[in-house]
Amino acid sequence: MAALTWPTEAWAPQALEWIEQGVEIDGEIAEALESFAANKLHSQTMRHKAFAFAARWRRKQALRS
């Protein structure tokens, strides 16, 4: 969470890599990913990756309901 909400992009690539490697996403992390993706101060590549992780998590949650 801290890496995704850090005020600079320094930790964001590491956070996204951890998620890519299998760190489990929960609702709080999904919201942080969506917030990160909406912030145009971050690079487009990282925003798209964050959005994709959050969207994938949301789809899984919808299927479980």
Secondary structure, 3 states (H helix, E strand, C coil): CHHHHCCCCCCHHHHHHHHHCCCCCCHHHHHHHHHHHHCCCCCHHHHHHHHHHHHHHHHHHHHHC
